[in-house]
Amino acid sequence: IASKPRGCDLVRMKVVDVMASGQIKERGSVLQSKTEKPVRFEISEGTRTSVTKSMEDPMMAGSEYLWPGRFHEWLHTSTRQYARIVRAVQLLLQHTKMDNTAQYLGVELEDALAISEAIEI
């Protein structure tokens, strides 16, 4: 999602943050964990289409989180897994600078760097 939420807030997003009455919203809002202030963000048409398709996945059945964890003890995807995905995208797009990838993904550079520095790949 090209958005303003930090990575730690992004992985904790719930389905209700982006969906209402069975439709993906054009705008969402989450409470930022760092500032405890709401952060509003746009959800592009392409992203709405992708999220709608992902909601049809059997793994999503009964999940309150937009990105459920791989194991039952994890309710949502971890920030570590999120960082791995960002790193994989960086490699696939052949970006040499993290800020290019961060801009492409719509994440804050400081968040992408903090997450990438906190893990070993």
Backbone as numpy.savetxt, mean C-alpha at the origin, in Angstrom:
# Nx Ny Nz CAx CAy CAz Cx Cy Cz
-0.81 1.83 -4.95 -1.67 3.02 -4.95 -0.78 4.25 -4.95
-0.99 5.12 -5.90 -0.29 6.40 -5.89 -0.97 7.25 -4.83
-0.31 7.37 -3.70 -0.99 7.97 -2.57 -0.05 8.74 -1.67
-0.62 9.34 -0.64 0.16 10.07 0.34 0.45 9.27 1.61
-0.28 8.20 1.92 0.00 7.50 3.17 1.42 6.92 3.21
2.00 6.90 4.39 3.31 6.29 4.58 3.17 4.79 4.44
4.29 4.11 4.19 4.26 2.67 4.01 3.62 1.93 5.17
3.92 2.37 6.41 3.36 1.70 7.58 1.85 1.87 7.65
1.35 2.98 7.13 -0.10 3.21 7.10 -0.73 2.50 5.91
0.00 2.44 4.82 -0.49 1.79 3.61 -0.79 0.32 3.85
0.14 -0.40 4.51 -0.07 -1.83 4.73 -1.20 -2.12 5.71
-1.54 -1.14 6.53 -2.62 -1.32 7.52 -3.98 -0.84 7.02
-4.03 -0.45 5.73 -5.31 0.04 5.20 -6.34 -1.08 5.20
-7.55 -0.69 5.52 -8.65 -1.65 5.55 -9.52 -1.46 4.31
-10.24 -2.50 4.00 -11.13 -2.47 2.84 -12.08 -1.28 2.94
-12.60 -1.00 4.13 -13.54 0.11 4.31 -12.91 1.47 4.04
-11.57 1.53 4.04 -10.90 2.80 3.74 -11.02 3.16 2.26
-11.25 2.16 1.41 -11.30 2.41 -0.03 -12.58 1.95 -0.70
-13.46 1.28 0.04 -14.67 0.74 -0.57 -15.92 1.13 0.21
-16.98 1.45 -0.52 -18.27 1.74 0.08 -19.35 1.23 -0.86
-20.34 0.56 -0.31 -21.46 0.04 -1.09 -21.00 -0.83 -2.26
-19.95 -1.61 -2.04 -19.46 -2.52 -3.06 -18.68 -1.87 -4.18
-18.38 -0.59 -4.07 -17.63 0.15 -5.10 -16.35 0.73 -4.49
-15.29 0.76 -5.27 -14.06 1.40 -4.83 -14.25 2.91 -4.97
-13.95 3.63 -3.91 -14.11 5.08 -3.88 -13.10 5.77 -4.79
-13.40 7.00 -5.19 -12.46 7.81 -5.95 -11.43 8.45 -5.04
-11.79 8.61 -3.77 -10.88 9.16 -2.76 -11.00 8.33 -1.50
-9.87 8.18 -0.83 -9.85 7.45 0.43 -9.25 8.32 1.52
-9.32 7.82 2.73 -8.77 8.53 3.87 -8.34 7.52 4.91
-7.15 7.74 5.48 -6.67 6.91 6.58 -6.11 7.83 7.65
-6.08 7.32 8.87 -5.51 8.06 9.98 -4.01 7.76 10.01
-3.18 8.78 9.83 -1.74 8.58 9.81 -1.25 8.24 11.21
-0.51 7.14 11.33 -0.07 6.69 12.65 0.93 7.65 13.28
1.75 8.32 12.49 2.76 9.22 13.03 2.15 10.48 13.63
1.22 11.08 12.91 0.64 12.36 13.35 -0.77 12.22 13.92
-1.37 11.06 13.69 -2.77 10.79 14.08 -3.74 11.77 13.43
-3.36 12.25 12.25 -4.23 13.13 11.46 -4.69 12.36 10.24
-5.89 12.65 9.74 -6.36 11.96 8.54 -5.57 12.40 7.30
-5.31 11.44 6.44 -4.63 11.70 5.18 -5.57 11.27 4.06
-5.93 12.22 3.21 -6.81 11.91 2.08 -5.95 11.65 0.86
-6.43 10.76 0.00 -5.68 10.43 -1.21 -6.64 10.07 -2.33
-6.17 10.29 -3.54 -6.94 9.96 -4.74 -6.69 8.51 -5.09
-7.70 7.85 -5.63 -7.56 6.48 -6.12 -7.86 6.52 -7.61
-6.83 6.32 -8.42 -6.98 6.43 -9.87 -7.90 5.34 -10.40
-8.38 5.54 -11.61 -9.28 4.57 -12.24 -8.58 3.21 -12.39
-7.31 3.24 -12.81 -6.55 2.00 -12.95 -6.41 1.27 -11.63
-6.17 2.02 -10.57 -6.04 1.42 -9.24 -7.37 0.87 -8.78
-8.46 1.59 -9.04 -9.79 1.10 -8.66 -10.08 -0.23 -9.36
-9.70 -0.33 -10.63 -9.90 -1.57 -11.39 -9.09 -2.70 -10.76
-7.82 -2.43 -10.45 -6.95 -3.45 -9.86 -7.45 -3.90 -8.50
-7.88 -2.94 -7.67 -8.37 -3.30 -6.33 -9.66 -4.09 -6.44
-10.53 -3.73 -7.37 -11.77 -4.48 -7.58 -11.46 -5.93 -7.94
-10.49 -6.14 -8.83 -10.10 -7.50 -9.21 -9.50 -8.25 -8.02
-8.67 -7.57 -7.24 -8.05 -8.24 -6.09 -9.08 -8.62 -5.04
-10.16 -7.87 -4.95 -11.21 -8.17 -3.97 -11.94 -9.47 -4.33
-11.85 -9.90 -5.59 -12.47 -11.15 -6.03 -11.64 -12.38 -5.67
-10.39 -12.17 -5.27 -9.50 -13.27 -4.90 -10.05 -13.98 -3.66
-10.11 -15.31 -3.66 -10.62 -16.04 -2.50 -9.86 -15.74 -1.21
-8.59 -15.35 -1.32 -7.80 -15.01 -0.14 -8.35 -13.78 0.58
-9.06 -12.95 -0.15 -9.62 -11.72 0.41 -10.91 -11.97 1.19
-11.52 -13.14 1.03 -12.80 -13.43 1.69 -12.65 -13.26 3.20
-13.43 -12.37 3.75 -13.46 -12.16 5.19 -12.34 -11.29 5.72
-11.44 -10.82 4.86 -10.34 -9.98 5.33 -10.81 -8.55 5.49
-10.47 -7.95 6.61 -10.79 -6.54 6.78 -9.68 -5.66 6.24
-8.49 -6.25 6.01 -7.35 -5.50 5.50 -7.27 -5.58 3.98
-6.86 -4.48 3.36 -6.75 -4.40 1.92 -5.65 -5.32 1.40
-4.57 -5.45 2.17 -3.47 -6.35 1.82 -3.24 -7.30 2.99
-3.98 -8.41 2.99 -3.85 -9.37 4.10 -2.47 -10.02 4.10
-2.05 -10.44 5.29 -0.77 -11.12 5.43 -0.84 -12.51 4.82
0.33 -13.08 4.60 0.39 -14.41 3.99 0.05 -15.50 4.99
0.21 -15.22 6.27 -0.04 -16.21 7.30 -1.15 -15.72 8.22
-1.87 -16.65 8.81 -3.03 -16.27 9.63 -2.67 -15.41 10.83
-1.46 -15.58 11.37 -1.10 -14.78 12.54 -0.80 -13.32 12.18
-0.60 -13.04 10.89 -0.41 -11.67 10.44 -1.70 -11.20 9.78
-2.28 -10.16 10.32 -3.54 -9.68 9.77 -3.34 -8.94 8.45
-2.21 -8.25 8.33 -1.94 -7.49 7.11 -0.49 -7.70 6.69
-0.19 -7.32 5.45 1.17 -7.39 4.94 2.09 -6.56 5.83
3.28 -7.05 6.06 4.23 -6.33 6.93 4.93 -5.23 6.15
5.49 -4.27 6.88 6.26 -3.22 6.23 7.51 -3.81 5.59
8.00 -4.90 6.14 9.16 -5.58 5.56 8.82 -6.14 4.17
7.65 -6.78 4.08 7.22 -7.31 2.78 6.96 -6.18 1.80
6.39 -5.09 2.29 6.15 -3.90 1.47 7.48 -3.41 0.89
8.51 -3.35 1.73 9.83 -2.90 1.29 10.40 -3.83 0.23
10.18 -5.12 0.39 10.64 -6.08 -0.62 9.96 -5.82 -1.96
8.69 -5.51 -1.91 7.95 -5.23 -3.14 8.50 -3.97 -3.80
8.75 -2.93 -3.01 9.32 -1.68 -3.55 10.67 -1.97 -4.19
11.50 -2.77 -3.49 12.82 -3.11 -4.04 12.68 -3.91 -5.34
11.72 -4.84 -5.39 11.52 -5.63 -6.60 11.09 -4.74 -7.76
10.21 -3.80 -7.49 9.77 -2.87 -8.53 10.96 -2.04 -9.02
11.80 -1.62 -8.08 12.98 -0.85 -8.45 13.87 -1.64 -9.40
14.07 -2.91 -9.10 14.89 -3.75 -9.96 14.22 -3.99 -11.31
12.93 -4.28 -11.30 12.22 -4.55 -12.55 12.19 -3.33 -13.47
12.08 -2.16 -12.88 12.05 -0.94 -13.68 13.45 -0.42 -14.00
14.44 -1.11 -13.46 15.85 -0.76 -13.66 16.16 0.66 -13.21
15.55 1.05 -12.08 15.85 2.36 -11.49 17.11 2.23 -10.65
18.02 3.15 -10.85 19.24 3.13 -10.04 19.08 3.97 -8.78
18.12 4.87 -8.79 17.88 5.72 -7.63 16.53 5.39 -7.01
16.53 5.27 -5.69 15.29 4.97 -4.97 14.25 6.07 -5.17
14.69 7.32 -5.34 13.71 8.40 -5.49 12.91 8.28 -6.78
13.52 7.69 -7.83 12.77 7.44 -9.07 11.65 6.43 -8.82
12.00 5.36 -8.11 11.00 4.33 -7.80 9.93 4.89 -6.88
10.35 5.66 -5.87 9.40 6.25 -4.93 8.42 7.16 -5.67
8.94 7.95 -6.61 8.07 8.83 -7.39 7.11 8.02 -8.25
7.62 6.96 -8.87 6.80 6.10 -9.72 5.67 5.45 -8.91
5.99 5.03 -7.68 5.00 4.36 -6.84 4.11 5.34 -6.09
4.52 6.61 -6.05 3.73 7.60 -5.34 3.93 7.54 -3.84
5.10 7.09 -3.38 5.38 7.06 -1.94 6.39 8.14 -1.62
6.43 8.53 -0.36 7.41 9.51 0.08 8.80 8.90 0.06
9.78 9.62 -0.44 11.15 9.11 -0.52 11.67 8.71 0.85
11.45 9.55 1.86 11.96 9.22 3.20 11.37 7.93 3.73
10.12 7.65 3.40 9.49 6.40 3.83 10.10 5.21 3.11
10.28 5.35 1.79 10.86 4.26 1.02 12.29 3.96 1.48
13.06 5.00 1.74 14.43 4.81 2.22 14.47 4.19 3.61
13.62 4.67 4.50 13.59 4.14 5.86 13.23 2.65 5.86
12.27 2.29 5.04 11.87 0.89 4.97 12.98 0.05 4.35
13.57 0.54 3.26 14.60 -0.24 2.60 15.85 -0.40 3.45
16.16 0.58 4.27 17.33 0.49 5.15 17.07 -0.43 6.33
15.82 -0.63 6.67 15.48 -1.44 7.85 15.49 -2.93 7.56
15.63 -3.33 6.30 15.60 -4.76 5.96 16.85 -5.17 5.22
17.07 -6.46 5.20 18.14 -7.02 4.39 17.49 -7.90 3.34
17.90 -7.73 2.10 17.33 -8.53 1.02 18.39 -9.46 0.49
